[in-house]
Amino acid sequence: MLKENLENRQNEKVTDSDEGAAGNPFYRAVKTYVLRQGRMTDAQERDYEELSPIWCIPYIDGKINFIDVFGNTNPVIVEIGFGMGKATALIAEQNPDINYIGIEVHTPGVGKLLGEIKNRDLKNLYIIQHDALEVLESMFVDGSVNGFHVFFPDPWQKKRHFKRRMIQRPRTDLMAKKLASGGYLYFVTDWAPYAEFGLEQLENTPGLKNKYEKYAPHQQWRPETKFERKGLEQDRVINELMFIKE
């Protein structure tokens, strides 16, 4: 089942003309990512083959119980698009009493994070390799997630690609629906227009309230990512947003 689902995702094509039914830009056909076939290192390929049956949760069209997955009732944080997963592993390692699920479509990143899980002996981190929006819709019970991390997602800079941005309604409505009361959505970007766009979208998402007056101060517990370093090297401002489920 897992291998079949992964192969289906790897074979999927994405085009700019995907508008979905009746011209609705938020139809399922519109993706927030482009599936690039990056080269895997030998270590990533080995870890992927060995560890994905253990630490990857297969996509299913049905709800999962986090207690069954983790064996406890600890809070659950979901990271959407973890890239190569270094920051994800560090956060999970530093917070053993919190459960984490990382969602990513790119196989090299999944292989890399699987290696981090093994090397750090993590017991509180699982991976789902699938479209995040489909995972949220199909697999997560409403009100079950204690936090979402969305760190440096693709800003889709061209206006004709804005429809692909993750942080916008009604996608943020879906995330708010899955959040438990008091849960949070933490969004970080180095692209100023996306930060402004995201702020407006989140402020208009029912059920969410900005924890700060506008942008959030840097959260010291969040490790620096590769994309963040690149942004800083190019003198970009890192903007952070923290919204709470009322």
Biotite code that builds the C-alpha atoms (Angstrom):
import biotite.structure as struc

atoms = struc.array([
    struc.Atom([0.000, 0.000, 0.000], chain_id="A", res_id=1, res_name="MET", atom_name="CA", element="C"),
    struc.Atom([2.724, 2.509, 0.981], chain_id="A", res_id=2, res_name="LEU", atom_name="CA", element="C"),
    struc.Atom([4.874, 1.815, -2.080], chain_id="A", res_id=3, res_name="LYS", atom_name="CA", element="C"),
    struc.Atom([1.871, 2.073, -4.389], chain_id="A", res_id=4, res_name="GLU", atom_name="CA", element="C"),
    struc.Atom([0.853, 5.453, -2.961], chain_id="A", res_id=5, res_name="ASN", atom_name="CA", element="C"),
    struc.Atom([4.392, 6.823, -3.204], chain_id="A", res_id=6, res_name="LEU", atom_name="CA", element="C"),
    struc.Atom([4.741, 5.743, -6.821], chain_id="A", res_id=7, res_name="GLU", atom_name="CA", element="C"),
    struc.Atom([1.426, 7.389, -7.674], chain_id="A", res_id=8, res_name="ASN", atom_name="CA", element="C"),
    struc.Atom([2.643, 10.700, -6.256], chain_id="A", res_id=9, res_name="ARG", atom_name="CA", element="C"),
    struc.Atom([6.007, 10.476, -8.028], chain_id="A", res_id=10, res_name="GLN", atom_name="CA", element="C"),
    struc.Atom([4.316, 9.938, -11.389], chain_id="A", res_id=11, res_name="ASN", atom_name="CA", element="C"),
    struc.Atom([1.991, 12.922, -11.033], chain_id="A", res_id=12, res_name="GLU", atom_name="CA", element="C"),
    struc.Atom([2.485, 15.901, -13.355], chain_id="A", res_id=13, res_name="LYS", atom_name="CA", element="C"),
    struc.Atom([1.683, 19.520, -12.505], chain_id="A", res_id=14, res_name="VAL", atom_name="CA", element="C"),
    struc.Atom([1.008, 22.219, -15.095], chain_id="A", res_id=15, res_name="THR", atom_name="CA", element="C"),
    struc.Atom([0.198, 25.913, -14.884], chain_id="A", res_id=16, res_name="ASP", atom_name="CA", element="C"),
    struc.Atom([-3.123, 25.274, -16.642], chain_id="A", res_id=17, res_name="SER", atom_name="CA", element="C"),
    struc.Atom([-4.522, 23.084, -13.835], chain_id="A", res_id=18, res_name="ASP", atom_name="CA", element="C"),
    struc.Atom([-7.656, 25.009, -12.929], chain_id="A", res_id=19, res_name="GLU", atom_name="CA", element="C"),
    struc.Atom([-9.873, 22.138, -11.798], chain_id="A", res_id=20, res_name="GLY", atom_name="CA", element="C"),
    struc.Atom([-13.624, 21.916, -12.109], chain_id="A", res_id=21, res_name="ALA", atom_name="CA", element="C"),
    struc.Atom([-15.573, 24.966, -13.272], chain_id="A", res_id=22, res_name="ALA", atom_name="CA", element="C"),
    struc.Atom([-12.424, 27.132, -13.200], chain_id="A", res_id=23, res_name="GLY", atom_name="CA", element="C"),
    struc.Atom([-12.132, 26.863, -9.403], chain_id="A", res_id=24, res_name="ASN", atom_name="CA", element="C"),
    struc.Atom([-8.430, 27.581, -8.622], chain_id="A", res_id=25, res_name="PRO", atom_name="CA", element="C"),
    struc.Atom([-8.707, 25.716, -5.319], chain_id="A", res_id=26, res_name="PHE", atom_name="CA", element="C"),
    struc.Atom([-9.897, 22.490, -6.853], chain_id="A", res_id=27, res_name="TYR", atom_name="CA", element="C"),
    struc.Atom([-7.771, 19.492, -5.864], chain_id="A", res_id=28, res_name="ARG", atom_name="CA", element="C"),
    struc.Atom([-5.943, 19.609, -9.217], chain_id="A", res_id=29, res_name="ALA", atom_name="CA", element="C"),
    struc.Atom([-4.165, 22.821, -8.164], chain_id="A", res_id=30, res_name="VAL", atom_name="CA", element="C"),
    struc.Atom([-1.077, 21.879, -6.188], chain_id="A", res_id=31, res_name="LYS", atom_name="CA", element="C"),
    struc.Atom([0.974, 24.002, -3.818], chain_id="A", res_id=32, res_name="THR", atom_name="CA", element="C"),
    struc.Atom([4.153, 22.327, -5.067], chain_id="A", res_id=33, res_name="TYR", atom_name="CA", element="C"),
    struc.Atom([5.872, 21.020, -8.172], chain_id="A", res_id=34, res_name="VAL", atom_name="CA", element="C"),
    struc.Atom([7.157, 17.476, -7.799], chain_id="A", res_id=35, res_name="LEU", atom_name="CA", element="C"),
    struc.Atom([10.854, 17.613, -8.725], chain_id="A", res_id=36, res_name="ARG", atom_name="CA", element="C"),
    struc.Atom([12.761, 14.358, -9.091], chain_id="A", res_id=37, res_name="GLN", atom_name="CA", element="C"),
    struc.Atom([15.875, 15.276, -7.126], chain_id="A", res_id=38, res_name="GLY", atom_name="CA", element="C"),
    struc.Atom([18.796, 12.862, -6.977], chain_id="A", res_id=39, res_name="ARG", atom_name="CA", element="C"),
    struc.Atom([19.050, 10.803, -3.801], chain_id="A", res_id=40, res_name="MET", atom_name="CA", element="C"),
    struc.Atom([22.385, 10.061, -2.174], chain_id="A", res_id=41, res_name="THR", atom_name="CA", element="C"),
    struc.Atom([23.251, 6.457, -1.447], chain_id="A", res_id=42, res_name="ASP", atom_name="CA", element="C"),
    struc.Atom([22.589, 7.081, 2.258], chain_id="A", res_id=43, res_name="ALA", atom_name="CA", element="C"),
    struc.Atom([19.200, 8.652, 1.595], chain_id="A", res_id=44, res_name="GLN", atom_name="CA", element="C"),
    struc.Atom([18.188, 5.817, -0.701], chain_id="A", res_id=45, res_name="GLU", atom_name="CA", element="C"),
    struc.Atom([19.301, 3.224, 1.842], chain_id="A", res_id=46, res_name="ARG", atom_name="CA", element="C"),
    struc.Atom([17.478, 4.951, 4.702], chain_id="A", res_id=47, res_name="ASP", atom_name="CA", element="C"),
    struc.Atom([14.380, 5.380, 2.568], chain_id="A", res_id=48, res_name="TYR", atom_name="CA", element="C"),
    struc.Atom([14.189, 1.712, 1.689], chain_id="A", res_id=49, res_name="GLU", atom_name="CA", element="C"),
    struc.Atom([15.001, 0.529, 5.217], chain_id="A", res_id=50, res_name="GLU", atom_name="CA", element="C"),
    struc.Atom([13.087, 3.003, 7.353], chain_id="A", res_id=51, res_name="LEU", atom_name="CA", element="C"),
    struc.Atom([10.045, 4.188, 5.375], chain_id="A", res_id=52, res_name="SER", atom_name="CA", element="C"),
    struc.Atom([8.024, 1.075, 6.325], chain_id="A", res_id=53, res_name="PRO", atom_name="CA", element="C"),
    struc.Atom([8.656, 1.961, 9.985], chain_id="A", res_id=54, res_name="ILE", atom_name="CA", element="C"),
    struc.Atom([8.395, 5.761, 10.181], chain_id="A", res_id=55, res_name="TRP", atom_name="CA", element="C"),
    struc.Atom([6.236, 6.659, 7.152], chain_id="A", res_id=56, res_name="CYS", atom_name="CA", element="C"),
    struc.Atom([2.466, 6.609, 7.608], chain_id="A", res_id=57, res_name="ILE", atom_name="CA", element="C"),
    struc.Atom([0.771, 5.492, 4.362], chain_id="A", res_id=58, res_name="PRO", atom_name="CA", element="C"),
    struc.Atom([-1.810, 7.879, 2.946], chain_id="A", res_id=59, res_name="TYR", atom_name="CA", element="C"),
    struc.Atom([-5.354, 6.577, 3.366], chain_id="A", res_id=60, res_name="ILE", atom_name="CA", element="C"),
    struc.Atom([-8.768, 7.999, 2.606], chain_id="A", res_id=61, res_name="ASP", atom_name="CA", element="C"),
    struc.Atom([-9.868, 7.720, 6.211], chain_id="A", res_id=62, res_name="GLY", atom_name="CA", element="C"),
    struc.Atom([-9.177, 9.192, 9.633], chain_id="A", res_id=63, res_name="LYS", atom_name="CA", element="C"),
    struc.Atom([-6.211, 8.115, 11.743], chain_id="A", res_id=64, res_name="ILE", atom_name="CA", element="C"),
    struc.Atom([-5.993, 8.114, 15.538], chain_id="A", res_id=65, res_name="ASN", atom_name="CA", element="C"),
    struc.Atom([-2.881, 9.876, 16.833], chain_id="A", res_id=66, res_name="PHE", atom_name="CA", element="C"),
    struc.Atom([-2.938, 7.739, 19.989], chain_id="A", res_id=67, res_name="ILE", atom_name="CA", element="C"),
    struc.Atom([-2.626, 4.632, 17.820], chain_id="A", res_id=68, res_name="ASP", atom_name="CA", element="C"),
    struc.Atom([0.278, 6.201, 15.921], chain_id="A", res_id=69, res_name="VAL", atom_name="CA", element="C"),
    struc.Atom([2.337, 7.475, 18.872], chain_id="A", res_id=70, res_name="PHE", atom_name="CA", element="C"),
    struc.Atom([1.061, 5.338, 21.725], chain_id="A", res_id=71, res_name="GLY", atom_name="CA", element="C"),
    struc.Atom([0.374, 8.360, 23.931], chain_id="A", res_id=72, res_name="ASN", atom_name="CA", element="C"),
    struc.Atom([-1.842, 11.430, 24.297], chain_id="A", res_id=73, res_name="THR", atom_name="CA", element="C"),
    struc.Atom([0.894, 14.054, 23.893], chain_id="A", res_id=74, res_name="ASN", atom_name="CA", element="C"),
    struc.Atom([0.164, 17.165, 21.752], chain_id="A", res_id=75, res_name="PRO", atom_name="CA", element="C"),
    struc.Atom([0.591, 16.710, 18.007], chain_id="A", res_id=76, res_name="VAL", atom_name="CA", element="C"),
    struc.Atom([2.361, 19.269, 15.792], chain_id="A", res_id=77, res_name="ILE", atom_name="CA", element="C"),
    struc.Atom([2.231, 18.980, 11.999], chain_id="A", res_id=78, res_name="VAL", atom_name="CA", element="C"),
    struc.Atom([4.901, 20.461, 9.732], chain_id="A", res_id=79, res_name="GLU", atom_name="CA", element="C"),
    struc.Atom([3.880, 21.035, 6.121], chain_id="A", res_id=80, res_name="ILE", atom_name="CA", element="C"),
    struc.Atom([6.782, 20.825, 3.668], chain_id="A", res_id=81, res_name="GLY", atom_name="CA", element="C"),
    struc.Atom([9.833, 20.055, 5.809], chain_id="A", res_id=82, res_name="PHE", atom_name="CA", element="C"),
    struc.Atom([12.367, 20.093, 2.959], chain_id="A", res_id=83, res_name="GLY", atom_name="CA", element="C"),
    struc.Atom([15.429, 18.117, 4.039], chain_id="A", res_id=84, res_name="MET", atom_name="CA", element="C"),
    struc.Atom([14.085, 17.900, 7.574], chain_id="A", res_id=85, res_name="GLY", atom_name="CA", element="C"),
    struc.Atom([17.075, 19.045, 9.661], chain_id="A", res_id=86, res_name="LYS", atom_name="CA", element="C"),
    struc.Atom([15.086, 21.659, 11.602], chain_id="A", res_id=87, res_name="ALA", atom_name="CA", element="C"),
    struc.Atom([12.207, 19.198, 11.968], chain_id="A", res_id=88, res_name="THR", atom_name="CA", element="C"),
    struc.Atom([14.470, 16.611, 13.588], chain_id="A", res_id=89, res_name="ALA", atom_name="CA", element="C"),
    struc.Atom([16.072, 19.178, 15.905], chain_id="A", res_id=90, res_name="LEU", atom_name="CA", element="C"),
    struc.Atom([12.695, 20.437, 17.142], chain_id="A", res_id=91, res_name="ILE", atom_name="CA", element="C"),
    struc.Atom([11.460, 16.889, 17.750], chain_id="A", res_id=92, res_name="ALA", atom_name="CA", element="C"),
    struc.Atom([14.678, 15.996, 19.570], chain_id="A", res_id=93, res_name="GLU", atom_name="CA", element="C"),
    struc.Atom([14.412, 19.030, 21.837], chain_id="A", res_id=94, res_name="GLN", atom_name="CA", element="C"),
    struc.Atom([10.743, 18.328, 22.649], chain_id="A", res_id=95, res_name="ASN", atom_name="CA", element="C"),
    struc.Atom([10.371, 14.601, 23.411], chain_id="A", res_id=96, res_name="PRO", atom_name="CA", element="C"),
    struc.Atom([7.002, 15.168, 25.122], chain_id="A", res_id=97, res_name="ASP", atom_name="CA", element="C"),
    struc.Atom([5.458, 16.520, 21.902], chain_id="A", res_id=98, res_name="ILE", atom_name="CA", element="C"),
    struc.Atom([4.536, 14.379, 18.890], chain_id="A", res_id=99, res_name="ASN", atom_name="CA", element="C"),
    struc.Atom([5.394, 15.514, 15.363], chain_id="A", res_id=100, res_name="TYR", atom_name="CA", element="C"),
    struc.Atom([4.183, 14.600, 11.888], chain_id="A", res_id=101, res_name="ILE", atom_name="CA", element="C"),
    struc.Atom([6.126, 15.913, 8.899], chain_id="A", res_id=102, res_name="GLY", atom_name="CA", element="C"),
    struc.Atom([4.410, 16.067, 5.521], chain_id="A", res_id=103, res_name="ILE", atom_name="CA", element="C"),
    struc.Atom([6.590, 16.209, 2.402], chain_id="A", res_id=104, res_name="GLU", atom_name="CA", element="C"),
    struc.Atom([6.286, 15.029, -1.208], chain_id="A", res_id=105, res_name="VAL", atom_name="CA", element="C"),
    struc.Atom([9.958, 15.009, -2.225], chain_id="A", res_id=106, res_name="HIS", atom_name="CA", element="C"),
    struc.Atom([11.618, 11.635, -1.785], chain_id="A", res_id=107, res_name="THR", atom_name="CA", element="C"),
    struc.Atom([15.211, 12.859, -1.123], chain_id="A", res_id=108, res_name="PRO", atom_name="CA", element="C"),
    struc.Atom([13.972, 14.993, 1.782], chain_id="A", res_id=109, res_name="GLY", atom_name="CA", element="C"),
    struc.Atom([11.988, 12.076, 3.173], chain_id="A", res_id=110, res_name="VAL", atom_name="CA", element="C"),
    struc.Atom([15.071, 9.857, 2.954], chain_id="A", res_id=111, res_name="GLY", atom_name="CA", element="C"),
    struc.Atom([17.193, 12.493, 4.681], chain_id="A", res_id=112, res_name="LYS", atom_name="CA", element="C"),
    struc.Atom([14.742, 12.941, 7.563], chain_id="A", res_id=113, res_name="LEU", atom_name="CA", element="C"),
    struc.Atom([14.403, 9.183, 7.978], chain_id="A", res_id=114, res_name="LEU", atom_name="CA", element="C"),
    struc.Atom([18.162, 9.083, 8.508], chain_id="A", res_id=115, res_name="GLY", atom_name="CA", element="C"),
    struc.Atom([17.882, 11.850, 11.111], chain_id="A", res_id=116, res_name="GLU", atom_name="CA", element="C"),
    struc.Atom([15.149, 9.915, 12.927], chain_id="A", res_id=117, res_name="ILE", atom_name="CA", element="C"),
    struc.Atom([17.401, 6.863, 13.088], chain_id="A", res_id=118, res_name="LYS", atom_name="CA", element="C"),
    struc.Atom([20.597, 8.707, 14.039], chain_id="A", res_id=119, res_name="ASN", atom_name="CA", element="C"),
    struc.Atom([18.887, 10.746, 16.780], chain_id="A", res_id=120, res_name="ARG", atom_name="CA", element="C"),
    struc.Atom([16.830, 7.756, 17.964], chain_id="A", res_id=121, res_name="ASP", atom_name="CA", element="C"),
    struc.Atom([13.604, 9.769, 17.745], chain_id="A", res_id=122, res_name="LEU", atom_name="CA", element="C"),
    struc.Atom([10.368, 8.141, 18.881], chain_id="A", res_id=123, res_name="LYS", atom_name="CA", element="C"),
    struc.Atom([8.065, 11.151, 18.452], chain_id="A", res_id=124, res_name="ASN", atom_name="CA", element="C"),
    struc.Atom([8.319, 11.889, 14.721], chain_id="A", res_id=125, res_name="LEU", atom_name="CA", element="C"),
    struc.Atom([6.523, 10.267, 11.774], chain_id="A", res_id=126, res_name="TYR", atom_name="CA", element="C"),
    struc.Atom([6.325, 11.196, 8.093], chain_id="A", res_id=127, res_name="ILE", atom_name="CA", element="C"),
    struc.Atom([3.511, 11.236, 5.549], chain_id="A", res_id=128, res_name="ILE", atom_name="CA", element="C"),
    struc.Atom([4.706, 11.477, 1.934], chain_id="A", res_id=129, res_name="GLN", atom_name="CA", element="C"),
    struc.Atom([1.677, 12.904, 0.210], chain_id="A", res_id=130, res_name="HIS", atom_name="CA", element="C"),
    struc.Atom([-0.124, 16.116, -0.730], chain_id="A", res_id=131, res_name="ASP", atom_name="CA", element="C"),
    struc.Atom([-0.599, 17.974, 2.573], chain_id="A", res_id=132, res_name="ALA", atom_name="CA", element="C"),
    struc.Atom([-4.067, 19.281, 1.749], chain_id="A", res_id=133, res_name="LEU", atom_name="CA", element="C"),
    struc.Atom([-5.341, 15.811, 0.918], chain_id="A", res_id=134, res_name="GLU", atom_name="CA", element="C"),
    struc.Atom([-3.803, 14.507, 4.139], chain_id="A", res_id=135, res_name="VAL", atom_name="CA", element="C"),
    struc.Atom([-5.550, 17.206, 6.182], chain_id="A", res_id=136, res_name="LEU", atom_name="CA", element="C"),
    struc.Atom([-8.882, 16.636, 4.485], chain_id="A", res_id=137, res_name="GLU", atom_name="CA", element="C"),
    struc.Atom([-8.863, 12.848, 4.587], chain_id="A", res_id=138, res_name="SER", atom_name="CA", element="C"),
    struc.Atom([-6.697, 11.679, 7.485], chain_id="A", res_id=139, res_name="MET", atom_name="CA", element="C"),
    struc.Atom([-6.901, 14.220, 10.338], chain_id="A", res_id=140, res_name="PHE", atom_name="CA", element="C"),
    struc.Atom([-9.879, 14.545, 12.660], chain_id="A", res_id=141, res_name="VAL", atom_name="CA", element="C"),
    struc.Atom([-11.207, 18.094, 13.137], chain_id="A", res_id=142, res_name="ASP", atom_name="CA", element="C"),
    struc.Atom([-9.804, 19.737, 16.251], chain_id="A", res_id=143, res_name="GLY", atom_name="CA", element="C"),
    struc.Atom([-7.036, 17.151, 16.673], chain_id="A", res_id=144, res_name="SER", atom_name="CA", element="C"),
    struc.Atom([-3.882, 19.118, 15.763], chain_id="A", res_id=145, res_name="VAL", atom_name="CA", element="C"),
    struc.Atom([-2.156, 21.331, 18.343], chain_id="A", res_id=146, res_name="ASN", atom_name="CA", element="C"),
    struc.Atom([-0.015, 23.276, 15.904], chain_id="A", res_id=147, res_name="GLY", atom_name="CA", element="C"),
    struc.Atom([1.017, 23.729, 12.280], chain_id="A", res_id=148, res_name="PHE", atom_name="CA", element="C"),
    struc.Atom([4.523, 24.684, 11.177], chain_id="A", res_id=149, res_name="HIS", atom_name="CA", element="C"),
    struc.Atom([4.863, 26.117, 7.672], chain_id="A", res_id=150, res_name="VAL", atom_name="CA", element="C"),
    struc.Atom([8.470, 27.221, 7.283], chain_id="A", res_id=151, res_name="PHE", atom_name="CA", element="C"),
    struc.Atom([9.607, 28.928, 4.066], chain_id="A", res_id=152, res_name="PHE", atom_name="CA", element="C"),
    struc.Atom([7.050, 27.452, 1.658], chain_id="A", res_id=153, res_name="PRO", atom_name="CA", element="C"),
    struc.Atom([7.365, 28.231, -2.041], chain_id="A", res_id=154, res_name="ASP", atom_name="CA", element="C"),
    struc.Atom([6.230, 31.891, -2.354], chain_id="A", res_id=155, res_name="PRO", atom_name="CA", element="C"),
    struc.Atom([5.029, 31.410, -5.940], chain_id="A", res_id=156, res_name="TRP", atom_name="CA", element="C"),
    struc.Atom([6.166, 34.885, -6.869], chain_id="A", res_id=157, res_name="GLN", atom_name="CA", element="C"),
    struc.Atom([4.343, 35.310, -10.184], chain_id="A", res_id=158, res_name="LYS", atom_name="CA", element="C"),
    struc.Atom([0.776, 36.558, -9.874], chain_id="A", res_id=159, res_name="LYS", atom_name="CA", element="C"),
    struc.Atom([-0.577, 33.780, -12.097], chain_id="A", res_id=160, res_name="ARG", atom_name="CA", element="C"),
    struc.Atom([0.853, 31.298, -9.567], chain_id="A", res_id=161, res_name="HIS", atom_name="CA", element="C"),
    struc.Atom([-0.647, 32.902, -6.437], chain_id="A", res_id=162, res_name="PHE", atom_name="CA", element="C"),
    struc.Atom([-3.341, 30.221, -6.502], chain_id="A", res_id=163, res_name="LYS", atom_name="CA", element="C"),
    struc.Atom([-0.660, 27.699, -5.506], chain_id="A", res_id=164, res_name="ARG", atom_name="CA", element="C"),
    struc.Atom([0.311, 29.428, -2.264], chain_id="A", res_id=165, res_name="ARG", atom_name="CA", element="C"),
    struc.Atom([-0.242, 27.322, 0.838], chain_id="A", res_id=166, res_name="MET", atom_name="CA", element="C"),
    struc.Atom([-1.030, 30.194, 3.190], chain_id="A", res_id=167, res_name="ILE", atom_name="CA", element="C"),
    struc.Atom([-4.289, 31.529, 1.807], chain_id="A", res_id=168, res_name="GLN", atom_name="CA", element="C"),
    struc.Atom([-7.972, 30.930, 2.208], chain_id="A", res_id=169, res_name="ARG", atom_name="CA", element="C"),
    struc.Atom([-9.649, 28.496, 1.990], chain_id="A", res_id=170, res_name="PRO", atom_name="CA", element="C"),
    struc.Atom([-6.516, 26.439, 2.776], chain_id="A", res_id=171, res_name="ARG", atom_name="CA", element="C"),
    struc.Atom([-6.035, 28.307, 6.032], chain_id="A", res_id=172, res_name="THR", atom_name="CA", element="C"),
    struc.Atom([-9.710, 27.641, 6.821], chain_id="A", res_id=173, res_name="ASP", atom_name="CA", element="C"),
    struc.Atom([-8.951, 23.939, 6.515], chain_id="A", res_id=174, res_name="LEU", atom_name="CA", element="C"),
    struc.Atom([-5.964, 24.212, 8.861], chain_id="A", res_id=175, res_name="MET", atom_name="CA", element="C"),
    struc.Atom([-8.023, 26.195, 11.370], chain_id="A", res_id=176, res_name="ALA", atom_name="CA", element="C"),
    struc.Atom([-10.680, 23.487, 11.232], chain_id="A", res_id=177, res_name="LYS", atom_name="CA", element="C"),
    struc.Atom([-8.116, 20.833, 12.126], chain_id="A", res_id=178, res_name="LYS", atom_name="CA", element="C"),
    struc.Atom([-6.612, 22.849, 14.994], chain_id="A", res_id=179, res_name="LEU", atom_name="CA", element="C"),
    struc.Atom([-7.607, 22.158, 18.571], chain_id="A", res_id=180, res_name="ALA", atom_name="CA", element="C"),
    struc.Atom([-8.721, 25.085, 20.718], chain_id="A", res_id=181, res_name="SER", atom_name="CA", element="C"),
    struc.Atom([-5.619, 27.032, 21.694], chain_id="A", res_id=182, res_name="GLY", atom_name="CA", element="C"),
    struc.Atom([-3.605, 25.466, 18.883], chain_id="A", res_id=183, res_name="GLY", atom_name="CA", element="C"),
    struc.Atom([-1.397, 27.596, 16.652], chain_id="A", res_id=184, res_name="TYR", atom_name="CA", element="C"),
    struc.Atom([-0.391, 28.155, 13.042], chain_id="A", res_id=185, res_name="LEU", atom_name="CA", element="C"),
    struc.Atom([3.223, 29.312, 12.705], chain_id="A", res_id=186, res_name="TYR", atom_name="CA", element="C"),
    struc.Atom([4.220, 30.638, 9.266], chain_id="A", res_id=187, res_name="PHE", atom_name="CA", element="C"),
    struc.Atom([7.709, 31.886, 8.339], chain_id="A", res_id=188, res_name="VAL", atom_name="CA", element="C"),
    struc.Atom([8.862, 33.361, 5.030], chain_id="A", res_id=189, res_name="THR", atom_name="CA", element="C"),
    struc.Atom([11.719, 35.439, 3.632], chain_id="A", res_id=190, res_name="ASP", atom_name="CA", element="C"),
    struc.Atom([9.554, 36.808, 0.802], chain_id="A", res_id=191, res_name="TRP", atom_name="CA", element="C"),
    struc.Atom([8.036, 40.108, 2.002], chain_id="A", res_id=192, res_name="ALA", atom_name="CA", element="C"),
    struc.Atom([5.076, 40.157, -0.448], chain_id="A", res_id=193, res_name="PRO", atom_name="CA", element="C"),
    struc.Atom([4.123, 36.652, 0.712], chain_id="A", res_id=194, res_name="TYR", atom_name="CA", element="C"),
    struc.Atom([4.348, 37.741, 4.346], chain_id="A", res_id=195, res_name="ALA", atom_name="CA", element="C"),
    struc.Atom([1.954, 40.628, 3.673], chain_id="A", res_id=196, res_name="GLU", atom_name="CA", element="C"),
    struc.Atom([-0.346, 38.373, 1.666], chain_id="A", res_id=197, res_name="PHE", atom_name="CA", element="C"),
    struc.Atom([-0.272, 35.703, 4.381], chain_id="A", res_id=198, res_name="GLY", atom_name="CA", element="C"),
    struc.Atom([-1.002, 38.225, 7.126], chain_id="A", res_id=199, res_name="LEU", atom_name="CA", element="C"),
    struc.Atom([-4.105, 39.427, 5.299], chain_id="A", res_id=200, res_name="GLU", atom_name="CA", element="C"),
    struc.Atom([-5.285, 35.879, 4.593], chain_id="A", res_id=201, res_name="GLN", atom_name="CA", element="C"),
    struc.Atom([-4.779, 34.687, 8.180], chain_id="A", res_id=202, res_name="LEU", atom_name="CA", element="C"),
    struc.Atom([-6.450, 37.770, 9.661], chain_id="A", res_id=203, res_name="GLU", atom_name="CA", element="C"),
    struc.Atom([-9.529, 36.891, 7.606], chain_id="A", res_id=204, res_name="ASN", atom_name="CA", element="C"),
    struc.Atom([-9.532, 33.195, 8.488], chain_id="A", res_id=205, res_name="THR", atom_name="CA", element="C"),
    struc.Atom([-12.463, 32.441, 10.818], chain_id="A", res_id=206, res_name="PRO", atom_name="CA", element="C"),
    struc.Atom([-11.418, 31.126, 14.209], chain_id="A", res_id=207, res_name="GLY", atom_name="CA", element="C"),
    struc.Atom([-7.824, 32.401, 14.071], chain_id="A", res_id=208, res_name="LEU", atom_name="CA", element="C"),
    struc.Atom([-6.442, 35.371, 15.982], chain_id="A", res_id=209, res_name="LYS", atom_name="CA", element="C"),
    struc.Atom([-3.031, 36.982, 15.672], chain_id="A", res_id=210, res_name="ASN", atom_name="CA", element="C"),
    struc.Atom([-0.994, 36.356, 18.820], chain_id="A", res_id=211, res_name="LYS", atom_name="CA", element="C"),
    struc.Atom([0.901, 39.587, 18.157], chain_id="A", res_id=212, res_name="TYR", atom_name="CA", element="C"),
    struc.Atom([-0.051, 42.992, 16.787], chain_id="A", res_id=213, res_name="GLU", atom_name="CA", element="C"),
    struc.Atom([1.363, 42.164, 13.358], chain_id="A", res_id=214, res_name="LYS", atom_name="CA", element="C"),
    struc.Atom([4.460, 40.045, 12.769], chain_id="A", res_id=215, res_name="TYR", atom_name="CA", element="C"),
    struc.Atom([5.724, 37.764, 15.499], chain_id="A", res_id=216, res_name="ALA", atom_name="CA", element="C"),
    struc.Atom([9.166, 38.058, 17.061], chain_id="A", res_id=217, res_name="PRO", atom_name="CA", element="C"),
    struc.Atom([11.576, 35.266, 16.200], chain_id="A", res_id=218, res_name="HIS", atom_name="CA", element="C"),
    struc.Atom([10.674, 32.132, 18.141], chain_id="A", res_id=219, res_name="GLN", atom_name="CA", element="C"),
    struc.Atom([13.962, 31.092, 19.741], chain_id="A", res_id=220, res_name="GLN", atom_name="CA", element="C"),
    struc.Atom([13.065, 27.389, 19.716], chain_id="A", res_id=221, res_name="TRP", atom_name="CA", element="C"),
    struc.Atom([12.910, 27.304, 15.906], chain_id="A", res_id=222, res_name="ARG", atom_name="CA", element="C"),
    struc.Atom([16.270, 26.278, 14.376], chain_id="A", res_id=223, res_name="PRO", atom_name="CA", element="C"),
    struc.Atom([17.602, 28.145, 11.375], chain_id="A", res_id=224, res_name="GLU", atom_name="CA", element="C"),
    struc.Atom([16.841, 26.409, 8.074], chain_id="A", res_id=225, res_name="THR", atom_name="CA", element="C"),
    struc.Atom([18.813, 26.229, 4.842], chain_id="A", res_id=226, res_name="LYS", atom_name="CA", element="C"),
    struc.Atom([16.266, 28.486, 3.114], chain_id="A", res_id=227, res_name="PHE", atom_name="CA", element="C"),
    struc.Atom([16.540, 30.981, 5.963], chain_id="A", res_id=228, res_name="GLU", atom_name="CA", element="C"),
    struc.Atom([20.317, 31.172, 5.607], chain_id="A", res_id=229, res_name="ARG", atom_name="CA", element="C"),
    struc.Atom([19.965, 31.764, 1.871], chain_id="A", res_id=230, res_name="LYS", atom_name="CA", element="C"),
    struc.Atom([17.442, 34.536, 2.502], chain_id="A", res_id=231, res_name="GLY", atom_name="CA", element="C"),
    struc.Atom([19.677, 36.237, 5.046], chain_id="A", res_id=232, res_name="LEU", atom_name="CA", element="C"),
    struc.Atom([22.643, 36.024, 2.686], chain_id="A", res_id=233, res_name="GLU", atom_name="CA", element="C"),
    struc.Atom([20.528, 37.921, 0.161], chain_id="A", res_id=234, res_name="GLN", atom_name="CA", element="C"),
    struc.Atom([19.587, 40.552, 2.790], chain_id="A", res_id=235, res_name="ASP", atom_name="CA", element="C"),
    struc.Atom([15.973, 39.468, 2.961], chain_id="A", res_id=236, res_name="ARG", atom_name="CA", element="C"),
    struc.Atom([13.917, 40.092, 6.088], chain_id="A", res_id=237, res_name="VAL", atom_name="CA", element="C"),
    struc.Atom([12.587, 36.985, 7.821], chain_id="A", res_id=238, res_name="ILE", atom_name="CA", element="C"),
    struc.Atom([8.921, 37.551, 8.688], chain_id="A", res_id=239, res_name="ASN", atom_name="CA", element="C"),
    struc.Atom([7.089, 35.295, 11.130], chain_id="A", res_id=240, res_name="GLU", atom_name="CA", element="C"),
    struc.Atom([3.373, 34.987, 11.860], chain_id="A", res_id=241, res_name="LEU", atom_name="CA", element="C"),
    struc.Atom([1.795, 33.220, 14.828], chain_id="A", res_id=242, res_name="MET", atom_name="CA", element="C"),
    struc.Atom([-1.976, 32.775, 14.856], chain_id="A", res_id=243, res_name="PHE", atom_name="CA", element="C"),
    struc.Atom([-3.952, 31.034, 17.617], chain_id="A", res_id=244, res_name="ILE", atom_name="CA", element="C"),
    struc.Atom([-7.188, 29.024, 17.323], chain_id="A", res_id=245, res_name="LYS", atom_name="CA", element="C"),
    struc.Atom([-9.750, 30.751, 19.511], chain_id="A", res_id=246, res_name="GLU", atom_name="CA", element="C"),
])
